Amino acid sequence: MLYYLFTIVAVLCLPGVSSVKPITVTVAATAPTLAWSDEFDRAGAPDPTKWGYDIGTGANGWGNNELQFYTNRLENAYVDNGTLKIKAIKENFSGSAYTSARLLTKGKYEFKYGRIEMRAKLPKGVGTWPAFWVLGADITTVGWPACGEIDIMEHKGSDMNRISAALHFPGNSGANPVVNTTVITNAATEFHVYKVEWSATSLQFYVDDRLYHSMANSTSVPFNKDFFLLLNLAMGGGFGGPVEPAFTSAIYEIDYVRVYR
C-alpha cells in the first residue's frame, strides 16, 4: 500500500476574526501489482507454460500480405543471455522466402485492463515489422476486428525510430485505425520501454514513460473484456513494405514482458 501526504490550508473568516490552520491529510492508494511476467531468464525455447505459436503464413487468415513463414523452431525464437530473441531469416521454407516467429498467450494467459509493458531493442533492416500487441480472446467466435486489437508497439525498418501505437475495432480497422506515432532515438541499439495503461475509461500509450497517444474507452468499443498478448517479427506486408534485397537476418530482442493489475 502506498500513502500520500497532502497539506490542506483551512481559512476561517468571521467578522473581526481571521485564522489560518494547515491540516495534514494522509490518503492511501493501491499501487499496481505485477500479475504476470516473463523475464526470459531461462535459456532455450520460450516458456511453453506462457507462450504458444502461430505457425504458417498469411494464408492462415491472419496475414497482411506478409512474406514470412512463422515457425516454432529454435532458429526463430529462443532465450539466451536473459533476453528473448525473435529472429527473421532469409531462407526458402515451405514456399516462403523468410522465416520468423509469432508468440502468443492465447489459452495460457488472458486478462482485462492493467499496465502492459515490454522492454526491447528493435530489429534493423528495411522490410522488418516487429510488433507488441494484444487481441480480444473471443476472436475465434466474433472474428476480427469485432474482437478488438491494441497495438502497443509497431515499427518498420524503412522508417527507423518511428514508433506506432494503434487501436483496431469495427469502423476503425485495417488502414483506418485510431493511431499515432512518435520518434525516439536508438530504437535498434538501446532498450526502450513500450507500454499501454488500459482501463475502463481510457487507453494511454507510452515510450519510456512519455505519453504520446490516447483514446477514450467506453462500452461502444470492444476494449472491456479479456485479451491475450502477442509478440512477432513480420517481413514485408502492408505495413512493413518491400524488403531490401541485401537482407539476411534481423533480431527483435525482448528483455521482459509484464502485466500489472
HELIX and SHEET records of a PDB file:
HELIX    1   1 GLY A   58  ASN A   60  5                                   3    
HELIX    2   2 ILE A  139  VAL A  142  1                                   4    
HELIX    3   3 GLY A  157  ASP A  159  5                                   3    
HELIX    4   4 GLY A  237  GLY A  240  1                                   4    
SHEET    1   A 2 LEU A   2  LEU A  14  0                                        
SHEET    2   A 2 VAL A  17  ALA A  29 -1                                        
SHEET    1   B 4 LEU A  34  ASP A  38  0                                        
SHEET    2   B 4 SER A 249  TYR A 260 -1                                        
SHEET    3   B 4 THR A  83  PHE A  93 -1                                        
SHEET    4   B 4 ALA A  77  ASP A  80 -1                                        
SHEET    1   C 6 LEU A  34  ASP A  38  0                                        
SHEET    2   C 6 SER A 249  TYR A 260 -1                                        
SHEET    3   C 6 GLY A 114  LYS A 121 -1                                        
SHEET    4   C 6 HIS A 192  TRP A 198 -1                                        
SHEET    5   C 6 SER A 202  VAL A 207 -1                                        
SHEET    6   C 6 ARG A 210  ALA A 216 -1                                        
SHEET    1   D 5 LEU A  34  ASP A  38  0                                        
SHEET    2   D 5 SER A 249  TYR A 260 -1                                        
SHEET    3   D 5 THR A  83  PHE A  93 -1                                        
SHEET    4   D 5 SER A  96  SER A 100 -1                                        
SHEET    5   D 5 GLN A  68  TYR A  70  1                                        
SHEET    1   E 4 GLY A  52  TYR A  53  0                                        
SHEET    2   E 4 ARG A 102  LEU A 104 -1                                        
SHEET    3   E 4 PHE A 227  MET A 235 -1                                        
SHEET    4   E 4 GLU A 110  PHE A 111 -1                                        
SHEET    1   F 7 GLY A  52  TYR A  53  0                                        
SHEET    2   F 7 ARG A 102  LEU A 104 -1                                        
SHEET    3   F 7 PHE A 227  MET A 235 -1                                        
SHEET    4   F 7 THR A 128  GLY A 136 -1                                        
SHEET    5   F 7 GLU A 149  GLU A 154 -1                                        
SHEET    6   F 7 ARG A 162  HIS A 168 -1                                        
SHEET    7   F 7 VAL A 178  VAL A 183 -1                                        
END                                                                             
